[in-house]
Amino acid sequence: MSKRYYEVTFAPHDTITYTYNVAVDDSNDDVNDGVKAELEAWDRFRYDIGYDYSKDFDVVSIQEESDD
């Protein structure tokens, strides 16, 4: 099974952002791969900055990375 790579960015305001590069399995199930990437990034983000602080952030961008 191949993987798709996504860049997921979190930001509370325009001044600071956190960006995670995550890989998700390229699958044909009902869940969108972008949603899987967001969930994986949230897990990492909450671990890095803490669950309470992460509540002040929203996902502002999810972009699939190209193989170039």
Jmol script that loads the backbone (N, CA, C; Angstrom):
load data "model"
ATOM      1  N   MET A   1       0.847  -1.168   0.000  1.00  0.00           N
ATOM      2  CA  MET A   1       0.000   0.000   0.000  1.00  0.00           C
ATOM      3  C   MET A   1       0.897   1.237   0.000  1.00  0.00           C
ATOM      4  N   SER A   2       0.600   2.200  -0.842  1.00  0.00           N
ATOM      5  CA  SER A   2       1.405   3.411  -0.909  1.00  0.00           C
ATOM      6  C   SER A   2       0.927   4.434   0.117  1.00  0.00           C
ATOM      7  N   LYS A   3       1.745   5.435   0.334  1.00  0.00           N
ATOM      8  CA  LYS A   3       1.398   6.496   1.281  1.00  0.00           C
ATOM      9  C   LYS A   3       1.233   7.801   0.531  1.00  0.00           C
ATOM     10  N   ARG A   4       0.366   8.657   1.059  1.00  0.00           N
ATOM     11  CA  ARG A   4       0.207  10.017   0.562  1.00  0.00           C
ATOM     12  C   ARG A   4       0.732  10.934   1.649  1.00  0.00           C
ATOM     13  N   TYR A   5       1.393  11.982   1.260  1.00  0.00           N
ATOM     14  CA  TYR A   5       2.002  12.896   2.218  1.00  0.00           C
ATOM     15  C   TYR A   5       1.270  14.234   2.204  1.00  0.00           C
ATOM     16  N   TYR A   6       1.032  14.765   3.410  1.00  0.00           N
ATOM     17  CA  TYR A   6       0.308  16.016   3.566  1.00  0.00           C
ATOM     18  C   TYR A   6       1.082  16.953   4.480  1.00  0.00           C
ATOM     19  N   GLU A   7       0.891  18.240   4.277  1.00  0.00           N
ATOM     20  CA  GLU A   7       1.415  19.268   5.162  1.00  0.00           C
ATOM     21  C   GLU A   7       0.202  19.899   5.837  1.00  0.00           C
ATOM     22  N   VAL A   8       0.147  19.858   7.167  1.00  0.00           N
ATOM     23  CA  VAL A   8      -0.995  20.361   7.929  1.00  0.00           C
ATOM     24  C   VAL A   8      -0.506  21.506   8.806  1.00  0.00           C
ATOM     25  N   THR A   9      -1.149  22.675   8.717  1.00  0.00           N
ATOM     26  CA  THR A   9      -0.721  23.864   9.439  1.00  0.00           C
ATOM     27  C   THR A   9      -1.788  24.271  10.449  1.00  0.00           C
ATOM     28  N   PHE A  10      -1.349  24.601  11.671  1.00  0.00           N
ATOM     29  CA  PHE A  10      -2.211  25.084  12.747  1.00  0.00           C
ATOM     30  C   PHE A  10      -1.825  26.524  13.080  1.00  0.00           C
ATOM     31  N   ALA A  11      -2.814  27.353  13.446  1.00  0.00           N
ATOM     32  CA  ALA A  11      -2.509  28.726  13.831  1.00  0.00           C
ATOM     33  C   ALA A  11      -3.612  29.275  14.728  1.00  0.00           C
ATOM     34  N   PRO A  12      -3.241  30.012  15.811  1.00  0.00           N
ATOM     35  CA  PRO A  12      -4.259  30.657  16.624  1.00  0.00           C
ATOM     36  C   PRO A  12      -4.631  32.006  16.036  1.00  0.00           C
ATOM     37  N   HIS A  13      -3.660  32.649  15.439  1.00  0.00           N
ATOM     38  CA  HIS A  13      -3.806  33.975  14.843  1.00  0.00           C
ATOM     39  C   HIS A  13      -2.870  34.040  13.647  1.00  0.00           C
ATOM     40  N   ASP A  14      -2.696  35.205  13.088  1.00  0.00           N
ATOM     41  CA  ASP A  14      -1.810  35.356  11.939  1.00  0.00           C
ATOM     42  C   ASP A  14      -0.341  35.397  12.326  1.00  0.00           C
ATOM     43  N   THR A  15      -0.020  35.384  13.611  1.00  0.00           N
ATOM     44  CA  THR A  15       1.354  35.613  14.025  1.00  0.00           C
ATOM     45  C   THR A  15       2.196  34.361  14.200  1.00  0.00           C
ATOM     46  N   ILE A  16       1.591  33.236  14.534  1.00  0.00           N
ATOM     47  CA  ILE A  16       2.354  32.024  14.793  1.00  0.00           C
ATOM     48  C   ILE A  16       1.676  30.833  14.137  1.00  0.00           C
ATOM     49  N   THR A  17       2.469  29.955  13.562  1.00  0.00           N
ATOM     50  CA  THR A  17       1.908  28.738  12.979  1.00  0.00           C
ATOM     51  C   THR A  17       2.802  27.550  13.326  1.00  0.00           C
ATOM     52  N   TYR A  18       2.211  26.394  13.377  1.00  0.00           N
ATOM     53  CA  TYR A  18       2.917  25.132  13.558  1.00  0.00           C
ATOM     54  C   TYR A  18       2.554  24.261  12.358  1.00  0.00           C
ATOM     55  N   THR A  19       3.554  23.724  11.688  1.00  0.00           N
ATOM     56  CA  THR A  19       3.316  22.899  10.510  1.00  0.00           C
ATOM     57  C   THR A  19       3.903  21.514  10.715  1.00  0.00           C
ATOM     58  N   TYR A  20       3.113  20.497  10.425  1.00  0.00           N
ATOM     59  CA  TYR A  20       3.533  19.103  10.557  1.00  0.00           C
ATOM     60  C   TYR A  20       3.435  18.424   9.199  1.00  0.00           C
ATOM     61  N   ASN A  21       4.434  17.653   8.859  1.00  0.00           N
ATOM     62  CA  ASN A  21       4.388  16.823   7.664  1.00  0.00           C
ATOM     63  C   ASN A  21       4.057  15.412   8.111  1.00  0.00           C
ATOM     64  N   VAL A  22       2.953  14.881   7.618  1.00  0.00           N
ATOM     65  CA  VAL A  22       2.492  13.557   8.028  1.00  0.00           C
ATOM     66  C   VAL A  22       2.258  12.694   6.799  1.00  0.00           C
ATOM     67  N   ALA A  23       2.343  11.396   7.001  1.00  0.00           N
ATOM     68  CA  ALA A  23       2.072  10.435   5.934  1.00  0.00           C
ATOM     69  C   ALA A  23       0.883   9.582   6.350  1.00  0.00           C
ATOM     70  N   VAL A  24      -0.018   9.345   5.413  1.00  0.00           N
ATOM     71  CA  VAL A  24      -1.160   8.462   5.667  1.00  0.00           C
ATOM     72  C   VAL A  24      -1.212   7.417   4.567  1.00  0.00           C
ATOM     73  N   ASP A  25      -1.729   6.268   4.910  1.00  0.00           N
ATOM     74  CA  ASP A  25      -1.868   5.205   3.921  1.00  0.00           C
ATOM     75  C   ASP A  25      -2.870   5.624   2.853  1.00  0.00           C
ATOM     76  N   ASP A  26      -2.490   5.429   1.625  1.00  0.00           N
ATOM     77  CA  ASP A  26      -3.359   5.713   0.487  1.00  0.00           C
ATOM     78  C   ASP A  26      -4.348   4.563   0.377  1.00  0.00           C
ATOM     79  N   SER A  27      -5.577   4.818   0.807  1.00  0.00           N
ATOM     80  CA  SER A  27      -6.557   3.732   0.854  1.00  0.00           C
ATOM     81  C   SER A  27      -7.818   4.106   0.082  1.00  0.00           C
ATOM     82  N   ASN A  28      -8.636   3.145  -0.134  1.00  0.00           N
ATOM     83  CA  ASN A  28      -9.893   3.350  -0.857  1.00  0.00           C
ATOM     84  C   ASN A  28     -11.101   3.252   0.066  1.00  0.00           C
ATOM     85  N   ASP A  29     -10.906   3.541   1.343  1.00  0.00           N
ATOM     86  CA  ASP A  29     -12.047   3.454   2.262  1.00  0.00           C
ATOM     87  C   ASP A  29     -12.858   4.746   2.237  1.00  0.00           C
ATOM     88  N   ASP A  30     -13.829   4.840   3.119  1.00  0.00           N
ATOM     89  CA  ASP A  30     -14.753   5.973   3.117  1.00  0.00           C
ATOM     90  C   ASP A  30     -14.175   7.247   3.726  1.00  0.00           C
ATOM     91  N   VAL A  31     -13.062   7.144   4.435  1.00  0.00           N
ATOM     92  CA  VAL A  31     -12.495   8.304   5.100  1.00  0.00           C
ATOM     93  C   VAL A  31     -11.519   8.991   4.154  1.00  0.00           C
ATOM     94  N   ASN A  32     -11.708  10.282   3.969  1.00  0.00           N
ATOM     95  CA  ASN A  32     -10.842  11.079   3.113  1.00  0.00           C
ATOM     96  C   ASN A  32      -9.420  11.086   3.675  1.00  0.00           C
ATOM     97  N   ASP A  33      -8.419  10.943   2.810  1.00  0.00           N
ATOM     98  CA  ASP A  33      -7.027  10.922   3.266  1.00  0.00           C
ATOM     99  C   ASP A  33      -6.620  12.242   3.919  1.00  0.00           C
ATOM    100  N   GLY A  34      -7.204  13.359   3.478  1.00  0.00           N
ATOM    101  CA  GLY A  34      -6.926  14.649   4.113  1.00  0.00           C
ATOM    102  C   GLY A  34      -7.406  14.683   5.556  1.00  0.00           C
ATOM    103  N   VAL A  35      -8.529  14.019   5.827  1.00  0.00           N
ATOM    104  CA  VAL A  35      -9.056  13.925   7.192  1.00  0.00           C
ATOM    105  C   VAL A  35      -8.111  13.082   8.045  1.00  0.00           C
ATOM    106  N   LYS A  36      -7.627  11.995   7.474  1.00  0.00           N
ATOM    107  CA  LYS A  36      -6.652  11.161   8.197  1.00  0.00           C
ATOM    108  C   LYS A  36      -5.398  11.947   8.526  1.00  0.00           C
ATOM    109  N   ALA A  37      -4.933  12.759   7.574  1.00  0.00           N
ATOM    110  CA  ALA A  37      -3.746  13.584   7.797  1.00  0.00           C
ATOM    111  C   ALA A  37      -3.995  14.595   8.920  1.00  0.00           C
ATOM    112  N   GLU A  38      -5.175  15.199   8.925  1.00  0.00           N
ATOM    113  CA  GLU A  38      -5.508  16.162   9.976  1.00  0.00           C
ATOM    114  C   GLU A  38      -5.511  15.493  11.350  1.00  0.00           C
ATOM    115  N   LEU A  39      -6.113  14.327  11.459  1.00  0.00           N
ATOM    116  CA  LEU A  39      -6.179  13.621  12.745  1.00  0.00           C
ATOM    117  C   LEU A  39      -4.782  13.230  13.234  1.00  0.00           C
ATOM    118  N   GLU A  40      -3.932  12.753  12.332  1.00  0.00           N
ATOM    119  CA  GLU A  40      -2.561  12.399  12.699  1.00  0.00           C
ATOM    120  C   GLU A  40      -1.798  13.633  13.164  1.00  0.00           C
ATOM    121  N   ALA A  41      -1.976  14.746  12.452  1.00  0.00           N
ATOM    122  CA  ALA A  41      -1.295  15.987  12.830  1.00  0.00           C
ATOM    123  C   ALA A  41      -1.799  16.505  14.179  1.00  0.00           C
ATOM    124  N   TRP A  42      -3.112  16.428  14.433  1.00  0.00           N
ATOM    125  CA  TRP A  42      -3.653  16.846  15.733  1.00  0.00           C
ATOM    126  C   TRP A  42      -3.026  16.045  16.869  1.00  0.00           C
ATOM    127  N   ASP A  43      -2.889  14.749  16.680  1.00  0.00           N
ATOM    128  CA  ASP A  43      -2.268  13.914  17.718  1.00  0.00           C
ATOM    129  C   ASP A  43      -0.855  14.388  18.028  1.00  0.00           C
ATOM    130  N   ARG A  44      -0.084  14.642  16.997  1.00  0.00           N
ATOM    131  CA  ARG A  44       1.297  15.110  17.191  1.00  0.00           C
ATOM    132  C   ARG A  44       1.326  16.493  17.820  1.00  0.00           C
ATOM    133  N   PHE A  45       0.459  17.371  17.338  1.00  0.00           N
ATOM    134  CA  PHE A  45       0.405  18.749  17.829  1.00  0.00           C
ATOM    135  C   PHE A  45       0.040  18.796  19.313  1.00  0.00           C
ATOM    136  N   ARG A  46      -0.977  18.048  19.700  1.00  0.00           N
ATOM    137  CA  ARG A  46      -1.381  18.014  21.113  1.00  0.00           C
ATOM    138  C   ARG A  46      -0.283  17.454  21.994  1.00  0.00           C
ATOM    139  N   TYR A  47       0.437  16.473  21.499  1.00  0.00           N
ATOM    140  CA  TYR A  47       1.547  15.908  22.259  1.00  0.00           C
ATOM    141  C   TYR A  47       2.645  16.958  22.446  1.00  0.00           C
ATOM    142  N   ASP A  48       2.922  17.734  21.407  1.00  0.00           N
ATOM    143  CA  ASP A  48       4.005  18.718  21.463  1.00  0.00           C
ATOM    144  C   ASP A  48       3.686  19.914  22.346  1.00  0.00           C
ATOM    145  N   ILE A  49       2.471  20.467  22.254  1.00  0.00           N
ATOM    146  CA  ILE A  49       2.196  21.701  22.997  1.00  0.00           C
ATOM    147  C   ILE A  49       1.219  21.515  24.156  1.00  0.00           C
ATOM    148  N   GLY A  50       0.617  20.368  24.257  1.00  0.00           N
ATOM    149  CA  GLY A  50      -0.337  20.104  25.329  1.00  0.00           C
ATOM    150  C   GLY A  50      -1.769  20.275  24.859  1.00  0.00           C
ATOM    151  N   TYR A  51      -2.638  19.438  25.397  1.00  0.00           N
ATOM    152  CA  TYR A  51      -4.037  19.422  24.969  1.00  0.00           C
ATOM    153  C   TYR A  51      -4.732  20.758  25.238  1.00  0.00           C
ATOM    154  N   ASP A  52      -4.544  21.324  26.435  1.00  0.00           N
ATOM    155  CA  ASP A  52      -5.240  22.564  26.777  1.00  0.00           C
ATOM    156  C   ASP A  52      -4.845  23.714  25.855  1.00  0.00           C
ATOM    157  N   TYR A  53      -3.556  23.872  25.601  1.00  0.00           N
ATOM    158  CA  TYR A  53      -3.098  24.960  24.730  1.00  0.00           C
ATOM    159  C   TYR A  53      -3.545  24.740  23.286  1.00  0.00           C
ATOM    160  N   SER A  54      -3.641  23.483  22.874  1.00  0.00           N
ATOM    161  CA  SER A  54      -4.020  23.194  21.490  1.00  0.00           C
ATOM    162  C   SER A  54      -5.449  23.635  21.178  1.00  0.00           C
ATOM    163  N   LYS A  55      -6.287  23.804  22.209  1.00  0.00           N
ATOM    164  CA  LYS A  55      -7.674  24.222  21.988  1.00  0.00           C
ATOM    165  C   LYS A  55      -7.765  25.637  21.426  1.00  0.00           C
ATOM    166  N   ASP A  56      -6.685  26.424  21.557  1.00  0.00           N
ATOM    167  CA  ASP A  56      -6.673  27.784  21.031  1.00  0.00           C
ATOM    168  C   ASP A  56      -6.330  27.839  19.543  1.00  0.00           C
ATOM    169  N   PHE A  57      -6.067  26.693  18.936  1.00  0.00           N
ATOM    170  CA  PHE A  57      -5.634  26.634  17.545  1.00  0.00           C
ATOM    171  C   PHE A  57      -6.688  25.983  16.661  1.00  0.00           C
ATOM    172  N   ASP A  58      -6.657  26.348  15.396  1.00  0.00           N
ATOM    173  CA  ASP A  58      -7.485  25.723  14.368  1.00  0.00           C
ATOM    174  C   ASP A  58      -6.578  25.308  13.219  1.00  0.00           C
ATOM    175  N   VAL A  59      -7.005  24.334  12.466  1.00  0.00           N
ATOM    176  CA  VAL A  59      -6.291  23.983  11.245  1.00  0.00           C
ATOM    177  C   VAL A  59      -6.585  25.081  10.228  1.00  0.00           C
ATOM    178  N   VAL A  60      -5.544  25.649   9.648  1.00  0.00           N
ATOM    179  CA  VAL A  60      -5.738  26.708   8.657  1.00  0.00           C
ATOM    180  C   VAL A  60      -5.371  26.253   7.254  1.00  0.00           C
ATOM    181  N   SER A  61      -4.711  25.097   7.143  1.00  0.00           N
ATOM    182  CA  SER A  61      -4.307  24.636   5.822  1.00  0.00           C
ATOM    183  C   SER A  61      -3.981  23.153   5.857  1.00  0.00           C
ATOM    184  N   ILE A  62      -4.430  22.441   4.837  1.00  0.00           N
ATOM    185  CA  ILE A  62      -4.021  21.060   4.602  1.00  0.00           C
ATOM    186  C   ILE A  62      -3.733  20.957   3.111  1.00  0.00           C
ATOM    187  N   GLN A  63      -2.489  20.639   2.778  1.00  0.00           N
ATOM    188  CA  GLN A  63      -2.096  20.549   1.383  1.00  0.00           C
ATOM    189  C   GLN A  63      -1.389  19.224   1.135  1.00  0.00           C
ATOM    190  N   GLU A  64      -1.820  18.541   0.107  1.00  0.00           N
ATOM    191  CA  GLU A  64      -1.116  17.308  -0.264  1.00  0.00           C
ATOM    192  C   GLU A  64       0.187  17.697  -0.940  1.00  0.00           C
ATOM    193  N   GLU A  65       1.268  17.049  -0.529  1.00  0.00           N
ATOM    194  CA  GLU A  65       2.569  17.338  -1.109  1.00  0.00           C
ATOM    195  C   GLU A  65       2.751  16.533  -2.383  1.00  0.00           C
ATOM    196  N   SER A  66       3.385  17.144  -3.342  1.00  0.00           N
ATOM    197  CA  SER A  66       3.625  16.454  -4.614  1.00  0.00           C
ATOM    198  C   SER A  66       4.897  15.604  -4.509  1.00  0.00           C
ATOM    199  N   ASP A  67       5.044  14.686  -5.440  1.00  0.00           N
ATOM    200  CA  ASP A  67       6.211  13.797  -5.444  1.00  0.00           C
ATOM    201  C   ASP A  67       7.415  14.399  -6.154  1.00  0.00           C
ATOM    202  N   ASP A  68       7.326  15.656  -6.565  1.00  0.00           N
ATOM    203  CA  ASP A  68       8.416  16.289  -7.323  1.00  0.00           C
ATOM    204  C   ASP A  68       9.704  16.347  -6.561  1.00  0.00           C
TER     205      ASP A  68
END
end "model"
wireframe off; spacefill off
backbone 0.3
color backbone group
